[in-house]
Amino acid sequence: MADLDDSSQPREKSARDSYVLHAVEERDIRLIRLWFTDVLGKLKSVAISPAELETALEEGMHFDGSAIDGFSRIQESDVLARPDAATFELLPWADGGSTARMFCNIFRPDGTPFEGDPRHVLRRNLDRAADAGYAFFVAPEMEFFYFADGDTSHAPIPLDAGSYFDLTTSDVASDLRRETISVLEAMGIPVEYSFHEDSPSQHEIDLRYTEALSMADQIMTFRLVVRELALERGHFASFMPKPLAGVQGSGMHLHLSLFDRTAEANAFHANNAEYSLSETGRRFTAGLLHHAREITAVTNQLVNSYKRLVVGYEAPVWVSWAQNNRSALVRVPVTRPDKTSSTRIEFRSPDPSCNPYLAFSVILAAGLRGIEEGYELPDETDANLFEVDADQARRLGVPPLPSSLAEALDEMERSELVHEALGDHIFEWFLRNKRSEWRDYKAHVSQWELDRYLPTW
Amino acid sequence: MIVNERFLVFGEPLPVDLVRFLDMGPYEWAPAKNTMDYDPDAGWTAAVVVVGSESSAAWTFCRDLRRRDVPLSPLLVIIPGDQLGELDERADLFDDFMISPFHPTELDARLKHLLWREGRGVRPELIEYGPLRLNTETYQAQIDGRPLDLTYMEYELLRFLAATPGRVFSREILLNQVWGYEYYGGARTVDVHVRRLRAKLGQEHAHLIQTIRSVGYKLGQARWN
């Protein structure tokens, strides 16, 4: 989608604009939601009527960005949202199918791209990859829970007590999952697999790989579809990384690959290499491992994220890689030798609460740095790291991932790589906002503390 | 766009904006001042008659066209609003009418519809293959009569493939011909869009687009082979 309107100037009506205008009239669309994403990864929407559509396409929509998290500073609060007509899509479940959406790119009033727009940040990073000759492809494994409701005054109530791959008898949740998948497919979001995950009422839907900008858009859409369909059925879906103590949390494993832009070859594949992983693939992986601690604040952005990244729940804790070791941070999945497009790496730390635009940006930057600087991939770690303690890890030469949001922010703040990938605006705002989240958490006295300390002390 | 239409246009005088409209349009046309003023065998396919305040010549012209062995049709009359009464009793002399001064857009639409009604004129272009139907003018897409909601690029890819059923296109050709510009996804983009199209076509029709291993994609079969 590099053809996207890179300027905020009014322009001639393009073929894709008239495609959108026709579709709105023919499908009797009453409302067009213009979507964008704030710095924290929350979906924002401005609804317009068909009558306003043509102007919105040609001139964009002005709005006051100061109300959006991480957008404008007060003195420069006006921004312009320009809908990306290529992303026009009906929302089949909403308002009897009479609503459509488009993603927007955000500009400053002077016409330059707004650096607080996460979609712009990802495009900037993808442009860098394109300059180096690569297209970045991502396939996420989306994990989430279905709960009875979203009431936080009691512990979340799972909809079923099923487990990994279970064909549960209480199939409320499985029906919901099936229905969700058919809506996703109707929206052009192809699903590869779906199943009941390990924890009660935990589900996984794996999306088919696509180019990173579209995938980030798809993840934003996915989270909304899953949540809205659950609400319609009177349930509640959550992408919170660790909603239930004592069982596995929800991750968002990312399968990553680079393709040569001109030849359609998978740059991660080499026929005779170990695990079919090319030198480019090895260096990208080395970059990801080398900078893993710095980018974790972005890929795991909540205080709660770090309660998933603990020993004992199949989440990565140590910075390591291996071919087929699910305790590693980066895994190289086994693929059929004749299917060269499948060679990829799986990055297992991110969780589904992250901002996908920013997460993909820092992951790509880390991998590209590995390629540019020719990082050497360390030896793979065969040991089952789920059973390793800190001393053993030190002997194996695998550093730990940050163990808290505070530690991750310290790593991020020192990272020139993350600073460059995110740009000044988002880098500074993110650190400020997340430090304040951590301060709030630090000052909180939890039930665990009361249970543990009050009787004794 | 090939248009084999020759319009005979009567007007005493011919309004300037009508002349301008006809000159800019896709049709051939010639003016006729009176019933003797044209060659009846010159292959006329339609007539536009402007009725002015001195209306008798115009109506005579209409009657003359209708009396031929093969009456000239369609015949569109343009008439001032205060003379609408003249249409009474003359319903057999015209196929449609408009009030002058006329709006060019209305004239264009009426002419198109008159020609379509007779199975002629510039029809909206339809691409049909089995259960698939694409209207390239309105961008509508249907499968089994059910509307398909596609993004612009999905539509363009489907249109391109459906225009020549059975022909195999490489990813590179599709990328050049359909996208025609730089794209983040590079050549993989095509695979991604095909997968999305198949998802939207639904299981029953997903096979319409076939993968030809290590070559590319095709839609359906050629009509003769």
Contacts between the chains, C-beta under 8 A, distances in Angstrom:
chain1	res1	chain2	res2	distance
A	1	B	183	6.6
A	1	B	184	5.8
A	2	B	181	7.3
A	2	B	182	4.7
A	2	B	183	5.9
A	2	B	184	5.4
A	3	B	181	4.7
A	3	B	182	6.9
A	3	B	183	7.2
A	15	B	152	7.4
A	16	B	152	4.2
A	18	B	139	7.7
A	19	B	139	5.0
A	19	B	152	4.4
A	19	B	155	6.6
A	20	B	152	7.2
A	22	B	138	5.5
A	22	B	139	4.7
A	22	B	140	7.6
A	23	B	139	6.6
A	23	B	149	7.4
A	26	B	138	6.6
A	26	B	140	5.9
A	26	B	147	7.5
A	27	B	147	6.7
A	27	B	149	6.8
A	85	B	152	6.4
A	86	B	151	6.4
A	86	B	152	5.8
A	86	B	153	6.2
A	87	B	151	7.1
A	88	B	151	6.1
A	88	B	152	6.9
A	89	B	149	7.2
A	89	B	151	6.1
A	90	B	149	4.4
A	92	B	149	7.6
A	126	B	184	5.2
A	130	B	182	7.5
A	130	B	184	6.5
A	135	B	184	5.8
A	135	B	185	5.1
A	135	B	186	4.0
A	135	B	188	6.2
A	135	B	189	7.9
A	136	B	184	7.6
A	137	B	185	7.5
A	137	B	188	6.4
A	185	B	199	4.1
A	185	B	200	7.3
A	186	B	149	7.4
A	186	B	199	7.5
A	186	B	200	6.5
A	188	B	150	7.8
A	188	B	151	6.5
A	188	B	154	6.6
A	188	B	196	3.9
A	188	B	197	7.8
A	188	B	199	6.1
A	188	B	200	5.8
A	189	B	196	7.8
A	189	B	199	7.6
A	190	B	195	4.9
A	190	B	196	6.1
A	190	B	198	7.8
A	190	B	199	4.7
A	208	B	192	7.9
A	208	B	195	5.8
A	209	B	192	7.8
A	210	B	185	7.3
A	210	B	192	4.6
A	211	B	183	7.9
A	211	B	184	5.0
A	211	B	185	3.5
A	211	B	188	7.0
A	211	B	189	6.5
A	211	B	192	6.6
A	212	B	184	7.3
A	213	B	184	5.8
A	214	B	185	7.5
A	214	B	192	7.4
A	259	B	185	7.8
A	259	B	186	5.5
A	259	B	187	7.2
A	259	B	188	5.0
A	260	B	186	6.9
A	261	B	186	3.7
A	261	B	187	7.6
A	262	B	186	6.9
A	262	B	187	7.6
A	263	B	187	7.4
A	264	B	171	5.8
A	264	B	172	7.7
A	264	B	186	6.7
A	264	B	187	3.3
A	264	B	188	6.1
A	341	B	188	7.6
A	341	B	191	7.8
